[in-house]
Amino acid sequence: MPFRDPLGAESASWPTKPGSGETDGVTPRDGGGPAAPEALTLTDVSTLQRRARAENRASAMVALLLALLLYAFLPGVIPAWLRFGVAVVAVALLLPRLWVNPIRLRHSSRWARTLGIGQSFFLVAAQIVALGLLVVQLVGSTTDTAPRLLLGALQIWVVGVIAYGLVFWQLDRGGPIARRAVGVDEHDHPDFRFPQEAEPATFLPSFVDYLTLALANSIAFTPTATMPLTSRAKILISVSSFTGFVLLGVVIARGVALFI
């Protein structure tokens, strides 16, 4: 009969008849008996249990909705039709994925992953467009309009942090579903290396970890404890750092000009 591990995964087979020597695919020991299945350590069991728990999408969805709300109500940085158009398109890309995985990310499909990655990059592109228009308006702004535009700069910065956090979350190690799939090594072609992975434990990054990475990168303009490993991760980190630097430089320059 099949042997099952503590999580119910079929891993080996025992002899079909006691004492018959016949086995269902188990290599006998030197003494003639069937080889016992390899025992799982507590770390192995804990890791499998962690992987078996699908990630809750609540934190990512709340962050996305916050970014869309901030973008839709940017204070005159970009036309209203474009601001609300971006929000409508992003929500339209979210709804089909909510139908597949309403709460926890359990069911994997190529089209849902494509929509998720497309939505994340769409939000990044929208943030870059808003940043470009903000720079143009800040350069030619007057004393009366500058404070309103500086508030818009803060909103664009928050949108950028969330957008890049979503991109990192969607891309690293095949996405949030693949990272927690049973039997998939968490170190298989990672885009980022988190410091918690230095110890053999049960750590698997969630959306909050990628949001923290995006926040730290937007402030320090360089990855801190978490390092990018692949070319695409390094490019994304560089673009994020550059846009954050431009935004901060323009805001500081315009803020200083207000008091001169």
C-alpha positions as CSV (number, residue, x, y, z in Angstrom):
1,M,0.0,0.0,0.0
2,P,1.3,3.5,-0.6
3,F,3.1,5.4,2.1
4,R,2.1,9.0,2.7
5,D,4.1,11.7,4.4
6,P,2.7,14.0,7.2
7,L,1.1,16.2,4.5
8,G,-0.5,13.4,2.7
9,A,1.9,13.3,-0.3
10,E,2.5,9.9,-1.7
11,S,6.2,9.2,-1.5
12,A,6.9,5.5,-1.5
13,S,5.3,2.0,-1.6
14,W,5.4,-0.9,0.7
15,P,5.4,-4.6,-0.3
16,T,2.2,-5.9,-1.7
17,K,2.4,-9.1,0.3
18,P,4.1,-9.4,3.7
19,G,7.2,-11.6,3.4
20,S,6.8,-12.1,-0.3
21,G,9.7,-9.9,-1.3
22,E,7.5,-8.3,-4.0
23,T,7.5,-4.5,-3.9
24,D,5.8,-1.6,-5.6
25,G,8.9,0.2,-6.7
26,V,10.9,0.1,-3.5
27,T,14.5,-1.0,-3.7
28,P,15.2,-3.8,-1.2
29,R,17.8,-3.3,1.5
30,D,20.9,-5.5,1.6
31,G,19.2,-7.7,4.1
32,G,16.4,-8.5,1.6
33,G,13.6,-6.3,3.2
34,P,12.1,-3.3,1.6
35,A,13.8,0.1,2.1
36,A,11.9,2.2,4.6
37,P,10.9,5.7,3.3
38,E,13.3,8.4,4.2
39,A,12.2,10.1,7.4
40,L,11.3,13.8,7.2
41,T,12.9,16.2,9.6
42,L,11.0,18.8,11.5
43,T,12.4,21.5,9.1
44,D,11.3,19.5,6.1
45,V,7.8,19.2,7.4
46,S,7.6,22.8,8.4
47,T,8.8,23.9,5.0
48,L,6.2,21.8,3.2
49,Q,3.5,23.0,5.5
50,R,4.5,26.6,4.8
51,R,4.4,26.0,1.1
52,A,1.0,24.3,1.3
53,R,-0.5,27.5,2.7
54,A,-1.4,29.7,-0.3
55,E,-0.6,33.4,0.1
56,N,-3.5,35.7,0.9
57,R,-3.9,38.3,-1.7
58,A,-5.5,40.9,0.7
59,S,-2.4,42.9,1.2
60,A,-1.5,43.2,-2.5
61,M,-5.1,44.1,-3.4
62,V,-5.4,46.8,-0.7
63,A,-2.0,48.3,-1.9
64,L,-3.2,48.2,-5.5
65,L,-6.5,49.9,-4.7
66,L,-4.7,52.6,-2.7
67,A,-2.3,53.2,-5.6
68,L,-5.2,53.6,-8.0
69,L,-7.1,55.9,-5.7
70,L,-4.0,58.1,-5.3
71,Y,-3.5,58.1,-9.0
72,A,-7.1,58.9,-9.9
73,F,-7.1,61.9,-7.6
74,L,-3.7,63.4,-8.5
75,P,-4.1,67.2,-8.2
76,G,-4.1,68.3,-11.8
77,V,-0.9,66.7,-12.8
78,I,-2.4,64.8,-15.7
79,P,-5.8,65.1,-17.4
80,A,-8.8,63.6,-15.5
81,W,-9.7,61.3,-18.3
82,L,-6.3,59.8,-18.3
83,R,-6.1,59.4,-14.5
84,F,-9.5,57.7,-14.2
85,G,-8.8,55.7,-17.4
86,V,-5.7,54.2,-15.8
87,A,-7.7,53.2,-12.7
88,V,-10.5,51.6,-14.8
89,V,-8.1,49.6,-16.9
90,A,-6.2,48.4,-13.8
91,V,-9.4,47.3,-12.1
92,A,-10.5,45.5,-15.3
93,L,-7.3,43.5,-15.2
94,L,-7.9,42.6,-11.6
95,L,-11.5,41.3,-11.8
96,P,-10.8,38.2,-13.8
97,R,-8.0,37.2,-11.5
98,L,-10.3,37.7,-8.5
99,W,-12.7,35.2,-10.0
100,V,-10.0,32.6,-10.2
101,N,-8.4,33.3,-6.8
102,P,-10.8,35.4,-4.7
103,I,-8.9,35.3,-1.4
104,R,-5.9,32.9,-1.5
105,L,-3.7,32.4,-4.4
106,R,-4.2,28.6,-5.0
107,H,-5.1,28.1,-8.7
108,S,-2.4,28.8,-11.2
109,S,-3.1,29.7,-14.9
110,R,-1.0,31.3,-17.6
111,W,-3.6,33.9,-18.5
112,A,-4.1,35.0,-14.9
113,R,-0.3,35.3,-14.4
114,T,0.0,37.3,-17.7
115,L,-2.8,39.7,-16.6
116,G,-1.1,40.1,-13.2
117,I,2.3,41.0,-14.7
118,G,0.7,43.2,-17.3
119,Q,-1.2,45.1,-14.7
120,S,1.9,45.7,-12.6
121,F,3.9,47.0,-15.6
122,F,0.9,49.1,-16.7
123,L,0.9,50.8,-13.3
124,V,4.7,51.4,-13.5
125,A,4.3,53.0,-16.9
126,A,1.4,55.2,-15.7
127,Q,3.6,56.3,-12.8
128,I,6.4,57.2,-15.1
129,V,4.0,59.2,-17.3
130,A,2.7,61.1,-14.3
131,L,6.2,61.8,-13.1
132,G,7.2,63.3,-16.5
133,L,4.2,65.5,-16.5
134,L,4.8,66.5,-12.9
135,V,8.4,67.6,-13.7
136,V,7.2,69.8,-16.6
137,Q,4.5,71.4,-14.4
138,L,6.8,71.9,-11.4
139,V,9.5,73.6,-13.5
140,G,7.0,76.2,-14.8
141,S,4.8,76.4,-11.6
142,T,4.1,79.6,-9.7
143,T,4.1,80.1,-5.9
144,D,0.3,79.5,-5.8
145,T,0.4,76.1,-7.7
146,A,3.6,74.7,-6.3
147,P,2.2,73.4,-3.0
148,R,-0.5,71.5,-4.8
149,L,2.0,69.9,-7.2
150,L,4.3,69.0,-4.3
151,L,1.4,67.1,-2.8
152,G,1.0,65.3,-6.2
153,A,4.7,64.4,-6.1
154,L,4.1,62.6,-2.8
155,Q,1.2,60.7,-4.3
156,I,3.2,59.7,-7.4
157,W,6.0,58.5,-5.1
158,V,3.6,56.3,-3.1
159,V,2.2,54.9,-6.4
160,G,5.7,54.1,-7.6
161,V,6.6,52.2,-4.4
162,I,3.4,50.1,-4.7
163,A,3.8,49.6,-8.5
164,Y,7.4,48.3,-8.2
165,G,6.5,46.2,-5.2
166,L,3.8,44.5,-7.3
167,V,6.2,43.9,-10.2
168,F,8.8,42.3,-7.9
169,W,6.1,40.2,-6.3
170,Q,4.7,39.0,-9.6
171,L,8.1,38.1,-11.2
172,D,10.3,36.6,-8.5
173,R,10.5,32.8,-8.7
174,G,7.5,32.4,-11.0
175,G,5.1,34.5,-9.0
176,P,3.2,34.2,-5.7
177,I,1.6,30.8,-6.6
178,A,4.8,29.1,-7.9
179,R,6.8,30.2,-4.9
180,R,4.6,28.2,-2.6
181,A,3.9,25.2,-4.7
182,V,4.8,21.9,-3.0
183,G,7.9,20.4,-4.5
184,V,9.2,23.6,-6.0
185,D,12.5,24.7,-4.5
186,E,12.4,28.2,-3.2
187,H,15.9,28.8,-4.4
188,D,15.1,27.9,-8.0
189,H,16.2,30.8,-10.2
190,P,15.4,33.6,-7.7
191,D,15.3,37.2,-8.9
192,F,16.0,38.5,-5.3
193,R,17.9,37.0,-2.4
194,F,16.4,38.0,1.0
195,P,18.6,38.0,4.2
196,Q,16.2,35.5,5.9
197,E,17.3,32.9,3.3
198,A,20.8,32.7,4.8
199,E,19.5,30.2,7.4
200,P,17.8,26.9,6.4
201,A,14.3,27.8,7.6
202,T,10.8,28.1,6.3
203,F,10.9,31.7,5.0
204,L,9.0,32.3,1.8
205,P,8.7,36.0,0.7
206,S,5.2,37.5,0.6
207,F,3.9,40.8,-0.9
208,V,4.9,42.7,2.2
209,D,8.6,41.7,1.7
210,Y,8.6,43.0,-1.9
211,L,6.8,46.2,-0.9
212,T,9.5,46.8,1.8
213,L,12.1,46.2,-0.9
214,A,10.5,48.7,-3.2
215,L,10.2,51.2,-0.3
216,A,13.9,50.8,0.7
217,N,15.0,51.1,-2.9
218,S,13.0,54.3,-3.5
219,I,14.6,55.9,-0.4
220,A,18.1,54.7,-0.5
221,F,18.3,54.5,-4.4
222,T,19.9,51.1,-4.0
223,P,18.9,47.6,-2.7
224,T,19.8,47.2,0.9
225,A,19.8,43.8,2.6
226,T,17.8,42.2,-0.3
227,M,20.0,41.8,-3.4
228,P,18.9,41.5,-7.1
229,L,20.4,38.5,-8.8
230,T,19.0,38.4,-12.3
231,S,19.4,41.0,-15.1
232,R,15.8,41.9,-15.2
233,A,15.7,42.4,-11.4
234,K,18.8,44.7,-11.7
235,I,17.1,46.7,-14.5
236,L,13.9,47.1,-12.5
237,I,15.9,48.2,-9.4
238,S,17.8,50.7,-11.5
239,V,14.7,52.2,-13.1
240,S,13.0,52.5,-9.7
241,S,16.1,54.2,-8.2
242,F,16.3,56.6,-11.2
243,T,12.7,57.7,-11.1
244,G,12.9,58.1,-7.3
245,F,16.0,60.2,-7.6
246,V,14.4,62.4,-10.3
247,L,11.3,62.9,-8.2
248,L,13.2,63.8,-5.1
249,G,15.6,66.1,-6.9
250,V,12.8,68.1,-8.6
251,V,10.8,68.3,-5.3
252,I,13.7,69.5,-3.3
253,A,14.7,72.1,-6.0
254,R,11.2,73.4,-6.2
255,G,10.7,73.4,-2.5
256,V,13.9,75.5,-2.0
257,A,12.7,77.9,-4.7
258,L,9.6,78.6,-2.7
259,F,11.6,80.1,0.1
260,I,14.0,82.1,-1.9
